[in-house]
Amino acid sequence: MGRWYLLDENKQPYRDPLNGGTPMTDEMRRVGRDTVGEVEISTVFLGLDHSWNGPRPVLYESMIFGGEHDQYQRRYHTWDE
């Protein structure tokens, strides 16, 4: 089974029928982006399952850029997490 996913119009992930061959723009991947002072927090849809054969796909990542926690990241299963 493929590990690549896309988002439908309701932001629900589904398996990419081209298994990673469907191009995605930055705008298609971006879930959220905030700036607090000089720190940026970015959340993106990864498109590739990062669970490494786990029971649920890990498809989202939040990362901090700048400040004391620069490069800190967390990954999530769902958009709502």
Backbone as ProteinMPNN parsed JSONL, in Angstrom:
{"seq_chain_A": "MGRWYLLDENKQPYRDPLNGGTPMTDEMRRVGRDTVGEVEISTVFLGLDHSWNGPRPVLYESMIFGGEHDQYQRRYHTWDE", "coords_chain_A": {"N_chain_A": [[0.834, -1.192, 0.0], [0.404, 2.286, -0.662], [2.073, 5.128, 0.803], [1.516, 7.735, 0.515], [-0.507, 10.68, 0.656], [-3.338, 12.8, -0.078], [-5.337, 15.805, 0.315], [-8.843, 16.151, 0.474], [-11.593, 18.303, -0.638], [-12.799, 18.847, 1.775], [-10.818, 18.814, 3.591], [-10.065, 16.261, 4.332], [-7.926, 13.494, 4.551], [-6.861, 11.308, 1.913], [-5.712, 8.373, 0.209], [-3.145, 8.891, -2.152], [-3.726, 8.282, -5.462], [-1.689, 8.147, -7.321], [0.479, 7.547, -5.853], [2.313, 9.452, -4.617], [2.888, 10.855, -6.837], [1.324, 13.022, -7.462], [1.435, 16.439, -7.804], [1.846, 18.901, -5.206], [1.103, 22.129, -4.105], [2.65, 24.708, -2.047], [0.618, 26.115, -0.812], [-1.449, 24.242, -0.786], [-0.492, 22.508, 1.101], [-0.248, 23.967, 3.464], [-1.465, 24.337, 6.704], [-1.606, 26.056, 8.878], [-0.176, 29.188, 9.985], [1.6, 31.186, 12.11], [2.84, 34.14, 13.701], [4.676, 35.112, 16.46], [5.973, 37.663, 18.008], [9.294, 37.449, 17.18], [9.172, 34.851, 16.465], [8.15, 32.111, 14.5], [5.442, 29.94, 13.922], [4.611, 27.07, 12.31], [2.298, 24.969, 10.683], [1.869, 22.105, 8.783], [0.511, 19.991, 6.183], [1.852, 16.932, 5.618], [1.726, 14.987, 3.602], [3.053, 12.601, 3.209], [2.969, 9.583, 4.914], [4.173, 9.517, 8.104], [4.202, 7.627, 10.093], [5.512, 5.311, 9.819], [4.584, 2.63, 9.164], [2.8, 2.403, 11.258], [-0.304, 2.027, 13.153], [-2.044, 4.152, 12.566], [-2.028, 6.775, 10.187], [0.466, 9.345, 10.273], [0.264, 12.541, 9.472], [0.581, 15.296, 9.66], [2.461, 18.193, 10.674], [3.77, 20.367, 13.109], [5.947, 23.1, 13.561], [8.413, 25.087, 15.194], [10.044, 28.092, 14.458], [12.801, 29.928, 15.188], [13.713, 31.764, 18.173], [13.824, 30.474, 21.585], [12.93, 27.826, 21.375], [13.573, 26.946, 18.842], [13.245, 24.984, 15.938], [11.82, 22.993, 17.229], [9.478, 20.376, 17.013], [6.284, 18.799, 16.429], [4.287, 16.017, 15.596], [1.208, 14.934, 14.04], [-1.852, 13.018, 13.822], [-4.297, 13.87, 12.745], [-6.051, 16.652, 11.177], [-7.466, 18.163, 13.074], [-6.123, 17.72, 15.468]], "CA_chain_A": [[0.0, 0.0, 0.0], [1.14, 3.542, -0.714], [2.142, 5.925, 2.027], [1.273, 9.123, 0.127], [-1.884, 11.122, 0.827], [-3.778, 14.124, -0.517], [-6.495, 16.288, 1.067], [-9.998, 16.482, -0.359], [-12.11, 19.664, -0.432], [-13.203, 18.979, 3.178], [-9.582, 18.655, 4.368], [-9.942, 14.874, 4.765], [-6.887, 12.825, 3.774], [-7.131, 10.061, 1.191], [-4.491, 7.875, -0.433], [-2.838, 9.424, -3.472], [-3.751, 7.176, -6.424], [-0.416, 8.12, -8.051], [1.487, 7.205, -4.849], [3.321, 10.5, -4.496], [3.097, 11.487, -8.13], [0.464, 14.185, -7.612], [2.118, 17.614, -7.255], [1.129, 19.708, -4.222], [1.688, 23.445, -3.891], [2.802, 25.081, -0.639], [-0.704, 26.52, -0.314], [-2.213, 23.02, -0.538], [0.08, 21.857, 2.281], [-0.276, 24.813, 4.657], [-2.611, 24.253, 7.611], [-1.608, 27.303, 9.633], [1.109, 29.874, 10.147], [1.448, 32.304, 13.039], [4.061, 34.785, 14.154], [4.6, 35.68, 17.8], [7.252, 38.362, 18.101], [10.194, 37.026, 16.109], [9.044, 33.397, 16.349], [7.117, 31.657, 13.571], [4.931, 28.595, 14.144], [4.05, 26.614, 11.046], [1.716, 23.629, 10.647], [1.697, 21.684, 7.395], [0.121, 18.636, 5.808], [3.079, 16.353, 5.083], [1.464, 14.231, 2.382], [3.683, 11.287, 3.345], [2.716, 9.01, 6.229], [5.379, 9.432, 8.926], [4.027, 6.669, 11.189], [6.385, 4.18, 9.516], [3.79, 1.404, 9.275], [2.002, 2.391, 12.475], [-1.719, 1.74, 12.915], [-2.716, 5.347, 12.035], [-1.058, 7.626, 9.499], [0.888, 10.624, 10.838], [0.252, 13.32, 8.239], [0.688, 16.733, 9.919], [3.604, 18.567, 11.502], [3.933, 21.756, 13.548], [7.345, 23.378, 13.883], [8.737, 26.439, 15.644], [11.237, 28.664, 13.843], [13.279, 31.077, 15.934], [13.536, 31.78, 19.621], [14.375, 29.459, 22.477], [12.507, 26.478, 20.975], [13.802, 26.826, 17.404], [13.264, 23.647, 15.345], [10.972, 22.036, 17.95], [8.374, 19.929, 16.167], [5.369, 17.738, 16.855], [3.53, 15.461, 14.471], [-0.166, 14.61, 14.411], [-2.615, 12.123, 12.947], [-5.446, 14.514, 12.099], [-6.097, 18.115, 11.039], [-7.992, 18.745, 14.311], [-5.169, 17.608, 16.58]], "C_chain_A": [[0.873, 1.248, 0.0], [1.091, 4.288, 0.606], [1.867, 7.385, 1.753], [-0.205, 9.451, 0.2], [-2.084, 12.497, 0.21], [-4.922, 14.538, 0.387], [-7.626, 16.575, 0.1], [-10.496, 17.885, -0.014], [-12.587, 19.918, 0.993], [-12.029, 18.772, 4.135], [-9.442, 17.258, 4.963], [-8.875, 14.18, 3.916], [-7.413, 11.571, 3.077], [-5.849, 9.659, 0.476], [-4.347, 8.449, -1.835], [-2.821, 8.265, -4.467], [-2.463, 7.07, -7.239], [0.771, 7.859, -7.118], [2.652, 8.192, -4.809], [3.572, 11.237, -5.791], [2.246, 12.716, -8.377], [1.157, 15.403, -7.009], [1.227, 18.38, -6.278], [1.857, 21.034, -4.056], [1.852, 23.698, -2.395], [1.454, 25.441, -0.034], [-1.574, 25.303, -0.002], [-1.749, 22.34, 0.742], [-0.132, 22.652, 3.571], [-1.584, 24.656, 5.429], [-2.726, 25.556, 8.386], [-0.214, 27.871, 9.755], [0.861, 31.095, 11.011], [2.817, 32.859, 13.391], [3.792, 35.41, 15.513], [5.952, 36.334, 18.051], [8.112, 37.988, 16.909], [10.152, 35.518, 15.88], [7.902, 33.061, 15.397], [6.739, 30.218, 13.906], [4.194, 28.186, 12.881], [3.497, 25.204, 11.202], [1.411, 23.292, 9.202], [1.156, 20.266, 7.312], [1.327, 18.034, 5.105], [2.869, 15.626, 3.757], [2.032, 12.825, 2.41], [3.46, 10.799, 4.77], [4.034, 8.824, 6.978], [5.211, 8.492, 10.121], [4.926, 5.455, 11.011], [5.704, 2.864, 9.857], [3.041, 1.283, 10.594], [0.533, 2.172, 12.144], [-2.512, 2.916, 12.331], [-1.686, 6.222, 11.34], [-0.781, 8.925, 10.259], [1.14, 11.543, 9.649], [0.463, 14.816, 8.42], [1.876, 17.001, 10.827], [3.541, 20.05, 11.834], [5.386, 21.948, 13.946], [7.505, 24.845, 14.252], [10.04, 26.864, 14.981], [11.615, 29.93, 14.597], [13.053, 30.921, 17.426], [14.159, 30.586, 20.324], [14.067, 28.03, 22.029], [12.66, 26.239, 19.475], [13.961, 25.363, 16.986], [12.474, 22.596, 16.135], [9.813, 21.667, 17.04], [7.53, 18.878, 16.867], [4.606, 17.29, 15.63], [2.201, 14.92, 14.97], [-0.814, 13.704, 13.375], [-3.667, 12.87, 12.136], [-5.287, 16.03, 12.038], [-6.489, 18.745, 12.376], [-7.024, 18.661, 15.49], [-4.287, 18.836, 16.631]], "O_chain_A": [[1.952, 1.261, 0.593], [0.183, 4.098, 1.415], [1.972, 8.208, 2.662], [-1.055, 8.628, -0.142], [-1.134, 13.253, 0.005], [-5.432, 13.719, 1.151], [-7.415, 17.165, -0.96], [-9.893, 18.576, 0.808], [-12.764, 21.07, 1.389], [-12.221, 18.58, 5.336], [-8.776, 17.083, 5.983], [-8.913, 14.268, 2.689], [-8.29, 10.875, 3.587], [-5.005, 10.502, 0.174], [-5.305, 8.486, -2.607], [-1.997, 7.36, -4.341], [-2.174, 6.009, -7.793], [1.926, 7.939, -7.537], [3.815, 7.815, -4.95], [4.391, 12.154, -5.832], [2.419, 13.392, -9.391], [1.443, 15.406, -5.811], [0.019, 18.498, -6.484], [3.076, 21.066, -3.887], [1.268, 22.992, -1.573], [1.176, 25.111, 1.119], [-2.354, 25.332, 0.95], [-2.539, 21.664, 1.401], [-0.19, 22.069, 4.654], [-2.67, 24.822, 4.874], [-3.821, 26.099, 8.534], [0.786, 27.162, 9.649], [0.022, 31.936, 10.69], [3.819, 32.144, 13.38], [2.816, 36.137, 15.698], [6.951, 35.652, 18.276], [7.712, 38.184, 15.761], [11.003, 34.971, 15.178], [6.823, 33.648, 15.473], [7.609, 29.38, 14.145], [3.271, 28.868, 12.437], [4.15, 24.34, 11.787], [0.786, 24.071, 8.483], [1.316, 19.458, 8.227], [1.78, 18.572, 4.094], [3.741, 15.65, 2.888], [1.54, 11.945, 1.703], [3.734, 11.524, 5.727], [4.904, 8.069, 6.543], [5.997, 8.554, 11.067], [5.089, 4.658, 11.934], [6.163, 2.097, 10.703], [2.684, 0.179, 11.005], [0.164, 2.137, 10.97], [-3.533, 2.708, 11.676], [-0.58, 6.395, 11.852], [-1.695, 9.528, 10.821], [2.104, 11.358, 8.906], [0.521, 15.546, 7.431], [2.255, 16.16, 11.642], [3.293, 20.884, 10.964], [5.988, 21.083, 14.582], [6.835, 25.722, 13.708], [11.011, 26.108, 14.944], [10.845, 30.89, 14.64], [12.3, 30.057, 17.874], [14.909, 29.806, 19.738], [14.858, 27.121, 22.276], [11.948, 25.413, 18.904], [14.713, 24.606, 17.6], [12.46, 21.426, 15.751], [9.234, 22.527, 16.377], [7.99, 18.171, 17.763], [4.315, 18.086, 14.737], [2.059, 14.51, 16.122], [-0.389, 13.632, 12.222], [-3.904, 12.543, 10.973], [-4.482, 16.61, 12.767], [-5.907, 19.755, 12.773], [-7.113, 19.467, 16.417], [-3.417, 18.936, 17.496]]}, "name": "protein", "num_of_chains": 1, "seq": "MGRWYLLDENKQPYRDPLNGGTPMTDEMRRVGRDTVGEVEISTVFLGLDHSWNGPRPVLYESMIFGGEHDQYQRRYHTWDE"}
